[in-house]
Amino acid sequence: MRDVKLIAKLEREFQKGEVLGTEERFRIFRSMLEYAKGLGVWPPDDPLEGIEKDLKLAEVLRRYGELVKEDSHGPG
């Protein structure tokens, strides 16, 4: 998806939806963690495995966030 304006609009629409409180977020997180443990995929054998991909993804998301921020302040 290269249409930054469309992506930003979809994000705003998504964020208008149900708002979860802190307790509910932690409940969901704990459930996901227990599920991962039950599948035997947590904790990972090598916690740093794939860190390079995670760092690249973080950089892409950071840049995307900057683009969205710039777009929202630009001409509409």
Order of alpha helices (4+ residues) and beta strands (2+ residues): alpha-alpha-alpha
